[in-house]
Amino acid sequence: MRRASLAVAGVLVGATVLAGGVAPATAAGSDVVREAQYWLDAYGIRSAWSVTRGAGVTIAVIDTGVGSPPELSGAVVGGTDFSGLGSADGRTPVGPDGEHGTLVASLAAGRGTGANSGVIGSAPEASILAISIGFEGGDSDEQIAGAVRWAVDHGADVINMSLTRNTLDWPESWDDAFGYANAHDVVVLAAAGNRGSGTTEVGAPATMPGVLTVAGVDRGGTTSHDASAQGVTIGVAAPSEDLVGAMPDGSHVRWNGTSGATPIVAGVVALVKAAHPELDAANIINRITSTARDAGPAGPDVSYGFGLLDAYAAVTAPVAAVDANPMGDLAEWIRVNRRQDASTPQVAPGPAPVERPPVPPAPNDPIGTLLPSALLLRQVGAPLLALLVIVFLVGGVVWGAVRAYGPAARRR
């Protein structure tokens, strides 16, 4: 598997870059912050809270680390660092975009700063696992593989990945890690990326079968020109413009990008999990996609996937069970697409020969009438030829004996 290449948005070697940009803004008052969260009502999130607020569900945020703004007090229940640059609990922001992971976590499970103030996430009673990775080193692929496995082993029900590799493909180490998540019914979400940041097409992990890929729309529900990429693997669309999030120091900023749309959906996935704990990952994702409000062309498309997120419907609507993940089957993709190392090709044995009956000659076909079939030659001709050879050999021996010992030989 080739390494991912540099991207126009300043992607560093190692290939993983943030999927959402942060636009600095003046600090907003608490009431203004809550009022700015237009998606809570427009996408049925506040209505879904009448059923559940996500208690008992754990969301792993694989990102730059999760800081400690007031909105996340009591939300983070564990964490780790894979970058080698952060703290052991994943709470220290890593890299030049260190605030990114905190913004993401606040949109997934922020508690607010009061009943009607501060940033509140889609699942305000869900728990967070803070997993910090570095985006500047050449080993970020392996960091992500390890982070996914760690999240599964430490109780994650949902994994949020607001990042992109900016390539359609992914390393084989991700096959095992994401397959491990699938095997444990952990729902993995990935951001589609942003055209405004140079991601013109969806990149891994958003291209991986089984992953719920999130695209972005503007406040009017129309696909975002700059704050979303397009691709056939998109599952659902959510707001990616005019978002507000909490910074590590407790301030607030407005920002754009599918980095914010993805945790909004991750929180709703947590609501579905809390309301329907009996469901496996495939059926949780199916509730998200099958209840989405169709947008754009009829049916799934490259801009909206199955449609716009509808949290209340995802939690409450009657939805038939499915046997397969609507976002695809990673194990089957691996079986079909991964090949053994070309240096040691293996040739599969061919099928055993099948004995077929002789083909009758065509009517009035003199050649077909005169020439024996291949089967007749095998079944009759070969034994007859062997018999003739034996006769000739025996005859030769007898003739030699007569010549040597017969009357003519005695006369000599």
Secondary structure, DSSP 4 states (H G I P E B T S, - for coil): -PPPPP-TTTPPTT--EESEEEE--PPPPHHHHHHT-THHHHTTHHHHTTT---TT-EEEEEEB-----GGGTTTEEEEEESSSSS-TTS-S--STTTTHHHHHHHHHH-B-SBTTBS-B-SSTT-EEEEEE--SSSTTHHHHHHHHHHHHHHTT-SEEEE-EE-SSS---HHHHHHHHHHHHTT-EEEEE---GGGT--B--TTTTSTT-EEEEEE-TTSSBPSSS--B-TTEEEEEE-SSEEEE-TTS-EEEEEEHHHHHHHHHHHHHHHHHH-TT--HHHHHHHHHHTSBP-SSSS-BTTTBT-B--HHHHHHS-----SS-TT--HHHHHHHH----TTS--PPPPPPP---PPPPPPTT-HHHHHSPPHHHIIIIIHHHHHHHHHHHHHHHHHHHHHHHHSHHHHH-
